[in-house]
Amino acid sequence: MDFSLTKEQELLRDSIAKFLASRYDLAESRKAATIGAGHQPHIWRGFAEELGILGATVPEKFGGLDGGPVELMIVAEQLGYALVVEPYVDTVVLGAGLLARAGGARAEAVLEDIVAGEAVVAFAATEPTSGNVLHDVTTTARRDGDSWVLDGEKIVVGSAPWAQKLLVTARTSGERRDTDGVSLFLVDFDAENPPEGVEVHSYRTIDDRRAADLVFTGLRLPADALLGAEGEAWDSVEQALDEATAAVCAEGVGLMRKVLADTVEYAKQRQQFGQPIGSFQVLQHRMVDMYIELEQSISAVYLAILNLESERAVRARAVSAAKVTVSRAARFIGQNAVQLHGGMGMTEELAVGHYFKRLTALEHEFGTADQHRARYAALTKR
């Protein structure tokens, strides 16, 4: 199978790499993430106006470029390599993916705003008792005249502190763990001045990103806040989650490429007993093991990306296999990179420490390795 990129895809990759190398300074991004607004709005505008990557995978009729899974992989990997905290997966992969499938006037308007860099979208699905079983929904939405009334709680809603729109899963019928009966709602939002009926608890995560816990108490929504058919949102949600999982796996490949490159360079420079530590055979073997883990991850991500448009079981198996492979590699490469850098590896001064935090968080994002092994096994038995 030919895994080479087209000329257009190579141009996309090189354009993103050049933009990030010249405009995305790690020290500035960490400053913004830790003591600033959480991200850099001018970078987000640059993604939209200069690179066009916020619309790279959005259908052309909404102002996007109508790209496919390979374009998604290219963008996510480059963002990972530069340790970008801007909410690409939350807004473009999850948000735009769900909105495009739902359709409708409100969804289309938000899609156009996403492509233009004028809207950040957060996906509120995880609940205190659901874990990563996201169809375990206790949040409810009931009709009240021409409105919907939303009650419930969502936790670890990534990018919510920056978002102008929320996509919220709520149960409109069925039992708690049914996949039928889950609906999707679009909520206008401002974390600093939340709508009546919404309580917001914002915080910074271990990898210097932002999230929030949300409590909905009698939140009244207009009739057109419902996206798609009532009670039939789960298939779209599951597909969007698989796409987001594949995207963070591709991001992980970018992170690991950078960490391995920095570790090899450090091993060439760091002197011990009068010679570079990279000349020691045992450390060479360790870095070869890191390289093998990276190559396995790259292959697993290719498999997931090339199956994102396959039927559900094939897509899900490929994505889960990639998540297991990347999670294992993220831990192995991250921990060994820190160890080979010595005490400096855990400091704020070196990039490797920041990358290690993101790799650690990535292991648990959209399901742990154990959860994806169980999913893969269940799908294989059928």
C-alpha positions, 0 to 999 in steps of 0.5 A: 500500500502506498502511504506517500502524500500527494503534492497538495498534502505535502504542501499542507504539512510544510505550510503548517510546520513553517508557520509553527516554527516561526510563530509558535514559541514554546515559552510564549505558549506555556506562559499563555497556558499557565498565567494567561488566557489559556491559549493565544487568540492570534494564533487561532486567527492565523490558523483560520486566515493564513493556513486555512486549517480550521476548514481543512476537513470541513465540507466545502459548502460551509467554507471549508476545503473538503479534506479527508482523514489524511488531511486530519492526520497531517494537521494533528501531527504537526500541532502535536510536534509543536505542542499546540494547546489551541482547541483544534480537536475539540472545535474542528474534529468533534465540534465541526464533525458533529455539526456537519452531520446534524445539519440545520440552519444553526449548525451551518452558521456555527460551522461557518464561524469555526472555519473563519476562526470566530467560534470555539466549540466544546463537547460536553459528554462525560458525566461523573458516573459515566467514565468513558462510556459516553452513552451512559447519559443521565443529563435530561432534556424535556420539552416545555412548550416550544422550548427544551429544559436541560438538567444534569452535570458534565465534567472535564469539558475540554476547551469550555473556558474559551468556548462560545458554543457547547454541544451537549449530550442529553437523554430525551428517552430510554434507559440510562445506558441505552444508545437510543434516546441520546440527543445532541443540543447546541448551547450558546455559552460564555464561561465568564458570564454563563447563561442562567441555569448553568454553573461553571467550574473552570480549571487548568489540566496537568498538560496546561490545557483548560477544562470545566465542570458544568452543572445545568439546572433548568437551562431553557433552550429554544426548539432549534437547539436540538441538532438532528433527530431527537434520540438518534444522536449516538451514531454521529457521536460515536463516529466523531469520537473515533475521529477525535481519537484518531486525531489525538493518536496522530498528535501523539505521533507528532509529540513523540517525533519531537521528544525522540529527536530532542533526546537523540540530540541531547545524547550527542551533546551531553558528556559523561566520562569524557565522551557523549552519552550517545556513544554508550551502547546501552543508551543507543539500544534504549533509543532504538527501542524508542524509535521502534515504538514510534514506528509502530505508532505511525503504522497504527495511526495510518491504519486508523486514519485509512479506516475512518470512513469504513463501516463501524466495526472496522473503523472502531477496531482500527481506532482502538488498536491505534489508541492502545499502540500510541498509549503504550508508546507515549508512556515508553518514549516519554518516560525514557526521554525524561530519564535520558535527560536526567534531572533536567528532564522534569524541569520547566526549562526543557521542552521534554518536560512539557511534552511528557505531561501532554503524552501522559494526559494523552494516554487517558484522553478518549479512553485508556489503553485497557478500555480500548483493548476491551472494545477491540476484543468485544468487536472481534468476537462478533 
